[in-house]
């Protein structure tokens, strides 16, 4: 005979819940037993003794709190498959509150629920016990059958009540234990921040590695082919002197465009990740920027320890973009770049004697520069009053 789903539904998973409550009764009621020990013989009568009768058991439970917490985590994991994350500290008032109050109360409810299961089982099988009596006793006490029927009905109702209580107490215990035995909200936020920081660092490293790969591919592939083509076109100009004038013009134009493409590609490669930055470090890479800038640039670099590659790349692009903005917008006659380390911070300062008035929201590239600095937890500031000078200051965490 199939039991209807409506009748079978309340018992789904109830076996696991009942076993979970049974496993927790001894552990959770242990706190009540510890607290009750000083009061078993009537308890102390003086105020000081009463205070000690409360403080000593609480201290014992406090000392046992890490062990009790581990036992509870193992119970939740083994019986329900619920993993309670480990808190930042092995002891906290939240954990002690669970073992002193919530745990014992839920354990007491679990014990009463188990007793209800036992009572319901006895009542539901009353008819079996009646028919086990000798026939002459059943005939002499005809009312037994009626009472057994009532007891069976009550036992069935008790089964449903016990099933509901088992599942309700299990959900309640899970909710409270997760909140009290696991990490606090502040610890969860701290863990989340650490995870996001690690994830961002991984993304930045992957992006930097991809830029390096693209730079190598362009430098060793497309750029070399363009150089070879430009050389061949140059040789054609020199050696093929008997070509028609139109053909010579085509070769001249192709040679000029090939050289321009090489120059643009070289600039693009330097923008992605200059090889000199990886090979010789930030000082040499900044010297190359200063030499290519079409105005005098004073460079001062004091880097006793080489920064991390990601920090080096950010510092390089800060100087490159800042000098590009000086050339495009500042109408300056000179710029100065200072790079140095101060107590674990890489300080980058770019100054120009231009007209000032630089606005990070004005589309000059400064907003993007600030975002690039923030990607490695750096700080970006700019001072650019009307009439100048403009000073861009960047501080980057400098881990070797």
C-alpha positions in Angstrom: 0.0 0.0 0.0 1.4 3.4 -1.0 1.3 6.2 1.6 -0.1 9.4 0.1 2.4 12.2 -0.4 0.4 14.5 1.8 0.8 12.1 4.7 4.4 11.1 3.9 5.8 14.6 3.3 6.1 15.7 7.0 8.5 12.8 7.6 10.9 13.5 4.7 14.4 13.9 6.2 13.0 13.5 9.7 15.3 10.6 10.5 18.4 12.7 9.9 16.9 15.5 12.0 16.1 13.2 14.9 19.6 11.6 14.8 21.1 15.2 14.7 19.1 16.1 17.8 20.1 12.9 19.6 23.7 13.5 18.9 23.5 17.0 20.4 21.6 16.2 23.6 24.6 15.1 25.6 26.9 17.9 24.4 24.3 20.7 24.7 22.8 19.6 28.0 26.4 19.2 29.4 26.4 23.0 30.0 23.3 22.7 32.2 24.9 19.9 34.2 28.0 21.9 34.8 26.0 24.9 35.9 23.8 22.7 38.1 26.7 21.0 40.0 27.1 23.6 42.7 23.4 23.6 43.4 22.8 19.9 43.7 22.9 19.8 47.6 20.7 22.9 48.0 23.3 25.4 46.9 25.3 28.0 48.7 23.6 30.5 51.0 25.9 33.5 51.1 26.1 36.0 48.3 29.8 35.5 47.8 29.3 31.7 47.5 26.5 32.2 45.1 28.6 34.4 42.9 31.4 31.7 42.9 28.8 29.0 42.2 27.9 30.8 39.0 31.3 32.2 38.0 33.3 28.9 38.4 31.0 26.8 36.1 30.9 29.7 33.6 34.7 29.8 33.7 34.9 26.1 33.1 32.6 26.3 30.1 34.6 29.3 28.8 37.8 27.2 29.0 36.1 24.4 27.2 34.5 26.7 24.6 37.0 25.9 21.8 36.5 22.1 22.3 32.7 22.4 22.5 32.7 24.5 19.3 34.7 22.0 17.4 32.4 19.2 18.6 29.4 21.2 17.4 30.9 21.9 14.0 31.7 18.2 13.6 28.1 17.4 14.5 26.6 19.7 12.0 29.1 18.5 9.3 28.6 14.8 10.0 24.8 14.7 10.6 23.5 17.5 8.3 26.4 18.2 5.9 26.3 21.8 7.1 29.8 23.3 7.3 30.1 26.2 9.8 33.1 28.3 8.8 35.9 28.6 11.4 35.8 32.0 13.2 38.8 34.3 13.3 39.4 33.5 17.0 39.0 30.1 18.8 37.0 31.8 21.6 34.4 34.5 21.6 31.5 35.7 23.7 29.2 34.7 20.9 30.4 31.1 21.1 30.1 31.1 24.9 26.6 32.5 24.6 25.6 29.6 22.4 27.0 27.0 24.8 25.5 28.7 27.8 22.0 29.5 26.5 21.0 28.6 23.0 22.6 25.2 23.0 21.2 23.9 26.3 17.7 25.2 25.5 17.7 23.5 22.1 19.3 20.4 23.7 16.4 20.3 26.3 13.9 20.7 23.4 15.7 17.9 21.6 15.5 15.6 24.6 11.8 16.3 25.0 11.2 15.6 21.3 13.0 12.3 21.6 10.8 11.4 24.6 7.8 12.4 22.4 9.0 10.0 19.7 9.3 7.2 22.3 5.9 7.9 23.8 4.3 8.1 20.3 5.8 4.8 19.4 4.4 3.1 22.6 1.0 4.7 22.1 0.8 3.8 18.4 1.5 0.2 19.1 -1.0 -0.1 21.9 -3.3 -2.3 19.9 -0.4 -4.8 19.4 0.2 -4.9 23.2 -3.6 -5.5 23.8 -3.7 -8.5 21.4 -0.6 -9.8 23.1 -2.6 -10.2 26.4 -4.2 -13.6 27.2 -7.7 -14.0 25.7 -9.5 -14.3 29.0 -8.0 -10.9 30.1 -9.2 -9.3 26.9 -12.6 -10.7 27.4 -12.8 -9.6 31.0 -11.7 -6.1 30.1 -13.6 -5.3 27.0 -12.8 -1.6 27.2 -9.2 -2.2 26.4 -9.8 -2.3 22.7 -11.5 1.1 22.7 -8.7 2.6 24.8 -6.1 1.0 22.5 -7.8 2.6 19.5 -7.6 6.1 21.2 -4.0 5.5 22.2 -3.1 4.5 18.6 -4.7 7.6 17.2 -2.8 9.7 19.8 0.4 7.9 18.9 0.0 8.7 15.2 -0.6 12.3 16.0 2.4 12.3 18.3 4.5 11.0 15.4 3.5 14.0 13.3 4.2 16.4 16.2 7.6 14.9 16.9 8.5 15.0 13.2 7.5 18.7 13.0 9.4 19.5 16.2 12.5 17.6 15.0 12.7 19.6 11.8 11.9 22.9 13.5 14.6 22.5 16.2 17.1 21.4 13.6 16.5 24.5 11.5 16.6 26.7 14.6 19.8 25.1 15.8 21.4 25.4 12.4 20.5 29.1 12.1 21.7 30.0 15.6 24.9 27.9 15.5 25.9 29.4 12.1 25.5 32.9 13.5 27.1 32.2 16.9 29.8 29.6 16.2 30.9 30.9 12.8 32.6 34.1 11.9 31.0 37.4 12.9 29.8 39.9 10.3 33.0 41.9 10.7 35.1 38.8 10.2 33.0 37.8 7.1 33.5 41.2 5.6 37.2 41.0 6.3 37.5 37.6 4.7 35.5 38.9 1.7 37.8 41.8 1.4 40.8 39.5 1.5 39.3 37.3 -1.1 38.5 40.2 -3.4 42.0 41.6 -2.9 43.6 38.3 -3.8 41.3 37.9 -6.8 42.0 41.4 -8.0 45.8 40.8 -7.6 45.4 37.7 -9.7 43.5 39.5 -12.4 46.1 42.3 -12.4 49.0 39.7 -12.7 47.2 37.9 -15.5 46.5 41.2 -17.3 50.2 42.2 -16.9 51.3 38.8 -18.2 49.0 39.1 -21.2 50.4 42.6 -22.0 53.9 41.2 -21.9 52.9 38.4 -24.2 51.3 40.8 -26.7 54.4 43.0 -26.5 56.7 40.1 -27.2 54.5 38.9 -30.1 54.3 42.3 -31.7 58.0 43.0 -31.2 59.2 39.6 -32.4 56.6 39.1 -35.1 54.8 41.9 -36.7 57.4 44.5 -36.0 60.2 42.4 -37.4 58.2 41.7 -40.6 57.6 45.4 -41.1 61.3 46.1 -40.6 62.2 43.4 -43.2 59.7 44.9 -45.6 61.0 48.4 -45.1 64.6 47.1 -45.8 63.5 45.3 -48.9 61.7 48.4 -50.2 64.8 50.5 -49.4 66.9 48.1 -51.4 64.4 48.2 -54.2 64.7 52.0 -54.3 68.5 51.9 -54.5 68.9 48.9 -56.9 65.9 49.2 -59.3 66.9 52.4 -61.0 65.4 51.6 -64.4 61.8 51.4 -63.2 59.2 53.8 -64.6 58.6 56.9 -62.6 55.1 55.7 -61.4 56.5 52.5 -60.1 59.3 54.4 -58.2 56.7 56.6 -56.6 54.7 53.6 -55.5 57.9 52.1 -53.9 58.8 55.4 -52.2 55.3 55.7 -50.8 55.3 52.1 -49.6 58.7 52.6 -48.0 57.6 55.8 -46.2 54.4 54.1 -44.9 56.3 51.1 -43.7 58.7 53.3 -41.7 55.7 55.2 -40.2 54.0 51.9 -39.3 57.2 50.7 -37.6 57.3 53.9 -35.6 53.6 53.6 -34.6 54.1 49.9 -33.7 57.1 50.7 -31.6 55.1 53.3 -29.7 52.3 50.8 -29.2 54.7 48.2 -27.9 56.2 50.6 -25.4 52.6 51.5 -24.3 51.7 47.9 -23.7 54.8 47.0 -21.7 58.2 48.3 -22.6 60.9 45.6 -22.8 63.4 47.9 -21.1 61.1 48.0 -18.0 61.2 44.2 -17.7 64.9 43.9 -18.6 66.5 46.9 -16.8 63.9 48.2 -14.4 62.0 51.4 -13.7 65.0 53.8 -13.7 66.1 52.8 -17.2 62.5 52.8 -18.6 61.8 56.3 -17.2 65.1 57.6 -18.7 63.8 56.4 -22.1 60.5 58.4 -21.6 62.5 61.5 -20.6 64.6 61.3 -23.7 61.6 60.9 -26.0 59.7 63.8 -24.5 60.0 66.9 -26.7 60.8 69.2 -23.9 63.5 69.2 -21.1 62.7 66.6 -18.4 64.7 66.4 -15.2 64.7 62.8 -13.7 65.6 61.8 -10.2 65.3 58.2 -9.3 66.3 56.6 -6.0 65.3 52.9 -6.1 67.6 50.8 -3.8 65.2 47.9 -4.1 63.3 47.0 -7.3 59.5 47.2 -6.8 57.0 44.4 -7.7 56.4 44.2 -11.5 52.8 45.4 -11.2 53.9 48.5 -9.2 56.7 49.1 -11.7 54.2 49.0 -14.6 51.8 51.4 -12.9 54.6 53.9 -12.0 55.9 53.7 -15.6 52.5 54.5 -17.1 51.9 57.3 -14.5 55.0 59.1 -15.7 54.3 58.3 -19.3 50.8 59.6 -19.2 51.6 62.6 -17.1 54.4 63.8 -19.4 52.1 63.2 -22.4 49.5 65.5 -20.8 52.2 68.1 -20.1 53.2 68.1 -23.8 49.6 68.2 -25.0 47.9 70.6 -22.6 50.3 72.4 -20.2 52.2 74.7 -22.6 55.2 74.1 -20.3 58.9 74.7 -21.0 60.2 72.1 -18.5 59.0 69.1 -16.5 60.6 67.2 -13.5 60.1 63.6 -12.4 61.1 62.3 -9.0 60.8 58.7 -8.0 61.9 57.3 -4.7 61.0 54.8 -2.0 59.9 55.9 1.5 59.1 53.3 4.1 57.5 50.7 1.8 55.9 53.4 -0.4 57.0 54.2 -4.0 56.6 57.9 -4.4 56.2 59.4 -7.9 56.0 63.1 -8.4 55.7 64.8 -11.8 55.9 68.6 -11.9 55.7 71.1 -14.8 55.9 74.9 -15.1 52.9 75.1 -17.4 49.7 77.1 -17.2 48.0 74.8 -14.7 44.2 74.3 -14.5 44.4 70.5 -15.0 41.0 68.9 -14.2 40.8 65.1 -13.6 37.3 65.2 -14.9 38.1 67.1 -18.0 39.0 64.2 -20.3 42.8 64.7 -20.1 43.5 61.1 -19.1 43.9 61.9 -15.4 40.8 60.1 -14.4 42.0 56.9 -16.0 45.4 57.4 -14.4 43.8 57.6 -11.0 41.9 54.3 -11.7 45.2 52.6 -12.7 46.8 53.8 -9.5 43.9 52.6 -7.4 44.1 49.1 -9.0 47.2 48.5 -6.8 45.8 50.3 -3.7 47.8 53.4 -4.4 46.8 57.0 -3.9 46.6 59.7 -6.6 46.5 63.5 -6.1 47.0 66.5 -8.3 47.6 70.2 -7.6 47.1 72.5 -10.6 46.1 76.0 -9.8 45.5 78.5 -12.6 48.9 79.8 -13.7 50.7 76.6 -12.5 52.7 74.8 -11.5 51.0 71.4 -11.8 52.1 68.7 -9.5 51.0 65.1 -9.8 51.7 62.9 -6.8 51.3 59.2 -6.6 52.0 56.8 -3.8 52.2 53.1 -4.5 52.6 50.2 -2.0 56.1 49.1 -2.8 56.6 45.3 -2.1 59.7 43.9 -3.7 
